Amino acid sequence: MVSDRRDLERVLNVARRIAVAAGDVLQAHFGTAMVQEKEQSHNLVTQADLEAEDLVTRMVQAEFPSHTLLREEAGATGDLQSEHLWIVDPLDGTNNYAHGMPHFSVSIAYARHGVPHVGVVLDPTRNEMFTAVAGSGAWLNDRPIRVSQRSTVPQSLVCTGFYYDRGESMERTLAAIRTLFQNNVRGIRRSGSAALDLSWVACGRYDGYFEYQLAPWDYAAGSLLVQEAGGQCYDRQGQPLQLFSQSMIAANLLVAKQLVGLVRWEDGER
């Protein structure tokens, strides 16, 4: 049973080791990986995704054979309420990776009964590892991190993301960007890796982040980082984030309510 602090530290150490191994796979294939299209030409999977995910799966099962996994490429072997669930994105930022852009990550989270307890996000190109254990804070390369202290939207650098859908979700995102500029946001960025976006909110590089359509493997680790670094996470309706949420608004405590007010998307709105 993984229940006490010592057990969570063991999970963290395993997750760190797995992230490094997966990052080595990504680095080895960077610039040469074979690329395949999924449903659309802009939704890609690479040889590196598949190899890294297979490696992660084997390493988790070797250490914790009774645990289940939720994986972007291979699908789930357990539900979000599993007692011991690893939520894995072996390559977050596939489009960047496929185009030779060195901004991508490995994201690994461990959750119990729908609540993340451990999160690890590795940026292999910068050699930056973001880690968090519930109740113990967030860290970058073993140094404690905190969200920024900027207090208004006009002071804030906000990041966003676009889902593969080119319909209403895209239009809503563009409208929200327009609203933020109309409210004098300092800047908007779209960098292409949700896990890194959230990690950068956690360490204060971004002041806020929003995206209207996500999956648990996109944000499970990153949301824990933000919360353990002193920030707040919501879904697109401004409700507290849950592991089954399909959207995200995250920010430091001072900007969070302002950002939610400007980019919130209530279901049923037009």
C-alpha positions as CSV (number, residue, x, y, z in Angstrom):
1,M,0.0,0.0,0.0
2,V,1.2,3.5,-0.9
3,S,0.0,5.6,1.9
4,D,2.5,7.3,4.1
5,R,5.2,9.9,3.3
6,R,7.9,7.3,2.9
7,D,5.9,5.5,0.3
8,L,5.2,8.6,-1.6
9,E,8.9,9.4,-1.6
10,R,9.6,6.0,-3.1
11,V,7.0,6.7,-5.8
12,L,8.7,10.1,-6.5
13,N,12.1,8.5,-6.8
14,V,10.8,5.9,-9.2
15,A,9.0,8.6,-11.2
16,R,12.1,10.7,-11.4
17,R,14.1,7.8,-12.7
18,I,11.5,6.8,-15.2
19,A,11.3,10.4,-16.5
20,V,15.0,10.6,-17.0
21,A,15.0,7.3,-18.9
22,A,12.1,8.4,-21.1
23,G,13.8,11.8,-21.7
24,D,16.9,9.9,-22.9
25,V,14.8,8.1,-25.5
26,L,13.3,11.4,-26.7
27,Q,16.7,13.0,-27.0
28,A,18.1,10.0,-28.8
29,H,15.4,10.3,-31.5
30,F,15.2,14.1,-31.6
31,G,15.5,15.3,-35.2
32,T,15.2,11.8,-36.7
33,A,12.0,10.2,-35.2
34,M,9.4,8.8,-37.7
35,V,6.1,10.8,-37.6
36,Q,2.6,9.5,-38.1
37,E,-0.7,11.4,-38.3
38,K,-3.6,10.4,-36.0
39,E,-7.1,11.7,-36.9
40,Q,-5.8,15.0,-38.4
41,S,-2.7,16.2,-40.0
42,H,-1.9,18.4,-37.0
43,N,-2.4,15.6,-34.4
44,L,0.8,13.6,-34.5
45,V,2.5,10.6,-32.9
46,T,6.2,9.8,-33.3
47,Q,8.3,6.7,-32.9
48,A,9.8,8.3,-29.8
49,D,6.3,8.7,-28.2
50,L,5.7,5.0,-28.6
51,E,9.2,3.9,-27.5
52,A,9.2,6.2,-24.5
53,E,5.7,5.1,-23.4
54,D,6.6,1.5,-23.7
55,L,9.6,2.1,-21.5
56,V,7.6,4.0,-18.9
57,T,5.0,1.2,-18.8
58,R,7.6,-1.5,-18.3
59,M,9.4,0.5,-15.6
60,V,6.3,1.2,-13.6
61,Q,5.1,-2.4,-13.8
62,A,8.5,-3.6,-12.7
63,E,8.4,-1.5,-9.6
64,F,4.6,-1.6,-8.9
65,P,3.0,-4.6,-10.7
66,S,-0.4,-4.0,-9.1
67,H,-0.7,-0.4,-10.2
68,T,-2.6,0.7,-13.2
69,L,-1.7,3.2,-15.9
70,L,-3.5,5.9,-18.0
71,R,-1.4,6.6,-21.1
72,E,-1.9,8.9,-24.0
73,E,-1.0,6.5,-26.8
74,A,-1.9,3.1,-25.4
75,G,-5.0,4.1,-23.4
76,A,-6.1,3.1,-19.9
77,T,-5.8,-0.1,-17.9
78,G,-7.7,1.5,-15.0
79,D,-10.1,4.3,-14.3
80,L,-9.4,7.7,-12.8
81,Q,-10.6,6.5,-9.4
82,S,-8.1,3.6,-9.2
83,E,-6.3,3.2,-5.9
84,H,-2.9,3.5,-7.5
85,L,-2.9,5.2,-10.9
86,W,0.0,6.4,-13.0
87,I,-0.9,9.1,-15.6
88,V,1.7,9.3,-18.3
89,D,2.4,11.5,-21.2
90,P,5.8,10.3,-22.6
91,L,6.1,13.2,-25.0
92,D,4.1,16.3,-24.3
93,G,4.7,18.7,-27.2
94,T,4.7,16.2,-30.0
95,N,4.2,18.9,-32.7
96,N,7.2,20.8,-31.4
97,Y,9.3,17.6,-31.3
98,A,8.3,16.5,-34.8
99,H,9.4,19.9,-36.2
100,G,12.7,20.0,-34.4
101,M,11.6,22.6,-31.8
102,P,13.4,21.9,-28.5
103,H,10.4,22.5,-26.3
104,F,8.8,19.3,-25.1
105,S,8.5,17.2,-21.9
106,V,7.9,14.0,-20.1
107,S,4.9,14.2,-17.7
108,I,4.3,11.5,-15.0
109,A,1.8,11.7,-12.2
110,Y,0.7,9.3,-9.5
111,A,-2.8,9.5,-8.2
112,R,-4.9,7.8,-5.6
113,H,-8.7,7.7,-6.0
114,G,-8.7,10.6,-8.4
115,V,-6.3,12.9,-6.5
116,P,-2.7,13.5,-7.7
117,H,-0.1,12.8,-5.0
118,V,3.1,12.9,-7.0
119,G,4.0,14.9,-10.1
120,V,7.2,14.9,-12.3
121,V,7.7,17.0,-15.4
122,L,11.1,16.7,-17.2
123,D,12.3,19.1,-19.8
124,P,15.2,17.0,-21.2
125,T,16.6,19.8,-23.5
126,R,17.1,22.2,-20.6
127,N,17.9,19.5,-18.0
128,E,15.1,20.8,-15.8
129,M,13.1,18.5,-13.6
130,F,10.0,19.8,-11.9
131,T,8.7,17.7,-9.0
132,A,6.0,17.8,-6.4
133,V,4.6,15.6,-3.6
134,A,1.2,16.5,-2.1
135,G,1.7,18.6,1.0
136,S,5.5,18.9,0.5
137,G,5.8,21.8,-2.0
138,A,7.2,22.0,-5.5
139,W,10.8,21.8,-6.7
140,L,12.9,22.6,-9.8
141,N,16.1,20.5,-9.8
142,D,15.8,20.1,-6.0
143,R,15.3,23.8,-5.4
144,P,12.0,25.0,-4.0
145,I,9.8,27.0,-6.3
146,R,6.9,29.4,-5.9
147,V,4.4,31.0,-8.2
148,S,4.9,34.6,-9.2
149,Q,3.7,37.5,-7.1
150,R,2.4,39.7,-9.9
151,S,-1.0,41.0,-8.9
152,T,-2.8,42.2,-12.0
153,V,-3.5,41.1,-15.5
154,P,-1.6,44.1,-17.0
155,Q,1.5,42.9,-15.2
156,S,1.0,39.3,-16.3
157,L,2.5,37.0,-18.9
158,V,-0.2,34.4,-19.7
159,C,0.2,31.2,-21.6
160,T,-2.5,29.3,-23.6
161,G,-2.9,26.3,-25.8
162,F,-5.0,25.1,-28.7
163,Y,-6.6,21.7,-28.9
164,Y,-6.5,19.9,-32.2
165,D,-10.2,20.8,-32.9
166,R,-10.4,23.8,-35.3
167,G,-14.0,24.6,-34.4
168,E,-15.6,26.2,-31.4
169,S,-12.7,25.5,-29.0
170,M,-10.3,27.4,-31.3
171,E,-12.7,30.3,-31.7
172,R,-13.2,30.5,-28.0
173,T,-9.5,30.6,-27.4
174,L,-9.0,33.4,-30.0
175,A,-11.8,35.4,-28.4
176,A,-10.2,34.9,-24.9
177,I,-6.9,36.1,-26.2
178,R,-8.6,39.2,-27.7
179,T,-10.2,39.8,-24.3
180,L,-6.9,39.6,-22.5
181,F,-5.3,42.1,-24.9
182,Q,-8.3,44.4,-24.4
183,N,-7.5,44.2,-20.7
184,N,-3.9,45.1,-21.3
185,V,-2.3,41.8,-20.5
186,R,1.5,42.2,-20.7
187,G,1.9,39.3,-23.1
188,I,0.4,36.0,-24.4
189,R,2.4,32.9,-25.2
190,R,1.6,29.6,-26.9
191,S,4.5,27.3,-26.4
192,G,3.0,23.9,-27.2
193,S,3.5,21.7,-24.1
194,A,0.8,22.0,-21.4
195,A,2.9,20.1,-18.9
196,L,5.8,22.7,-19.3
197,D,3.3,25.6,-19.3
198,L,2.0,24.6,-15.9
199,S,5.6,23.9,-14.7
200,W,6.5,27.5,-15.7
201,V,3.4,28.8,-13.9
202,A,4.7,26.9,-10.8
203,C,8.1,28.5,-11.0
204,G,6.9,32.0,-11.8
205,R,7.9,32.3,-15.4
206,Y,4.3,32.6,-16.4
207,D,1.7,34.2,-14.2
208,G,-1.3,32.3,-15.6
209,Y,-2.3,29.7,-18.1
210,F,-5.6,28.5,-19.7
211,E,-6.7,25.9,-22.2
212,Y,-10.2,24.9,-23.0
213,Q,-9.7,21.2,-23.9
214,L,-7.3,18.9,-22.2
215,A,-6.9,15.3,-21.0
216,P,-5.6,14.1,-17.6
217,W,-2.2,13.2,-18.9
218,D,-1.8,16.8,-20.1
219,Y,-2.3,18.4,-16.6
220,A,-2.2,15.8,-13.8
221,A,1.5,16.4,-12.9
222,G,1.5,20.1,-13.8
223,S,-1.6,20.9,-11.8
224,L,0.0,19.4,-8.7
225,L,3.1,21.5,-9.3
226,V,1.1,24.7,-9.5
227,Q,-0.9,23.9,-6.4
228,E,2.1,22.9,-4.3
229,A,3.9,26.1,-5.5
230,G,1.1,28.2,-4.1
231,G,-1.1,28.6,-7.1
232,Q,-4.7,27.7,-7.9
233,C,-6.2,25.5,-10.7
234,Y,-9.8,25.6,-12.1
235,D,-11.7,24.2,-15.0
236,R,-12.9,26.4,-17.8
237,Q,-16.1,27.2,-15.8
238,G,-14.1,28.5,-12.9
239,Q,-14.8,25.4,-10.7
240,P,-12.0,23.7,-8.8
241,L,-10.0,21.4,-11.0
242,Q,-10.7,17.7,-10.8
243,L,-8.8,14.8,-12.4
244,F,-11.8,14.3,-14.7
245,S,-11.9,17.9,-15.8
246,Q,-11.3,18.5,-19.5
247,S,-10.0,22.1,-19.3
248,M,-7.8,24.3,-17.2
249,I,-7.3,27.8,-15.8
250,A,-4.2,28.1,-13.6
251,A,-2.6,31.1,-12.0
252,N,-0.9,32.6,-8.9
253,L,-3.3,33.5,-6.1
254,L,-3.3,37.2,-6.9
255,V,-4.2,36.9,-10.6
256,A,-6.3,33.8,-10.5
257,K,-9.8,35.3,-10.0
258,Q,-9.1,38.1,-12.5
259,L,-8.0,35.5,-15.1
260,V,-11.0,33.3,-14.5
261,G,-13.3,36.3,-14.9
262,L,-11.8,37.1,-18.3
263,V,-11.4,33.7,-19.9
264,R,-14.1,31.6,-18.2
265,W,-16.2,29.5,-20.6
266,E,-19.5,28.4,-19.1
267,D,-20.9,25.3,-20.7
268,G,-23.9,26.1,-22.8
269,E,-22.7,29.6,-23.6
270,R,-22.6,30.8,-27.2
